[in-house]
């Protein structure tokens, strides 16, 4: 676990100043604000970047605790869930907690080279081919369950994902509990190893974050 | 008219820019001739310094291969020299050393009918040549001071540096008119190690230097063995990148040269950030992305350590003159934007206006003699088939790095 530190405008300039030379940066009390043209480019190319997007970003100073907000305001990407966009232009870059857990590096630089760049590269590729190059997460609770599946290494649905999160978060794991996978077996005869290894690997914050997101979404989905 | 390939790469253009900024061979030869002539004068049979085995050698950018061609033909060429005598601190005062060397520098100027009398500056003698070229030479009087340097490094815990003989053997004691001990016999002299800095710099790019020598040898060189090729016969992408960045800085601060970021800071940070990249595109990318990571903060104060004397802060003036710090970061911002736009946004022949202006019209004109470049901000977008190839290559590179992430949305 890295020491908590504050994201500075210098960090943002170091990560994006050269790589995204058409962005400008300013700062407020709690965030660094970046705006301008985002280029989909990973180095020199005889034709220039593959695509350009007008964007606005808020990178909060308590990064990576708070997920950055990235807005595509050029109207290039249709603002529909199937394109991973909200109506107000906010981009759904990834399942944040999943990235925090699965990425070896959760620095701001890694965020820029990972979810931020990947999102606009994915959109460019989707426009050209109709496919998502790095896959996509389903909308809503199902997407979170997919993230938890990714962490577990096998596929679970929303209810199972929620049970696994509970088992992982419990103060003590008891072998006689029913296994969250729904097999009707006891945990000790089924997925105990996976639960124990995830307890050791993941911070409680991460699982708590994923679980509360999952429960809220499941509740919202039941209500509609 | 352009004479080379009509479809150059970014690298071709940057290499050409580096070549046009570099000190031309005739200036290099003149520099060598002049310091050798001064050295011979100080060592002539009836020189008052004859018994002290005077040694005159370049230091600074001419020594490490990062000196630039003057922006215009009338601009001064600055050459920094050391003049080292074989003596020790207890045998004379700083002032005596300074004056002894000064006397011979004066007689050199007279014997060569030089218009300007040498000037006695804080640490050095300044000699101005006003013949065909506008040379401005700072001569730093000094004596060898290896032991003090070595023991101070060990005492301060810099053991690795203290046992680096190639660096420590170059340490010198220098004179300073403002030093309280200037006019008294003392062992406490100001110390410095400009030649040790050069050794450090060369060590930072040792592998690439060897690679470049091997390449030169393969192309055919007048040297019998690769090991015979001197460092100055080749130039690495680190040296060229520093030359480009220094020129960019010079023109950015053409109206405010007093507070521009100093060369030693750009050179040190660039050498730290450089990881042996073999192209100028990759070197500039590594340097501009990473150089400010090596600015430390010690007790709330910015520190750029002299790599051969970690107790010395190259940014020590930033505290009292905050505009120097601001200028460094605003230069870095501009350099990132200018070269980032060129390398990552523009086509090879479209030079961003900011970059063209900060490298100078003359350099751009010379590049234009070989390549069909123009100032431009908005390159055309490629045709669809080319675009798909380009995007799929980018997708593959993300997969190779293993940094894939999938988009999501929390509303169905």
Interface residues (C-beta under 8 A of the other chain):
Chain A: X10 X13 X14 X17 X18 X19 X20 X21 X22 X39 X40 X41 X42 X43 X44 X45 X46 X47 X48 X49 X50 X51 X81 X84 X85 X86 X91 X92 X93 X94 X95 X99 X103 X110 X113 X114 X115 X117 X118 X119 X121 X122 X124 X125 X128 X129 X132 X133 X134 X135 X136 X137 X138 X139 X140 X142 X143 X147 X213 X217 X221
Chain B: X7 X9 X10 X11 X281 X285 X288 X289 X290 X292 X293 X329 X332 X333 X336 X337 X338 X339 X340 X341 X343 X344 X345 X346 X347 X348 X379 X380 X381 X382 X384 X386 X387 X388 X390 X391 X392 X394 X395 X397 X398 X399 X401 X403 X404 X405 X406 X407 X408 X409 X410 X411 X412
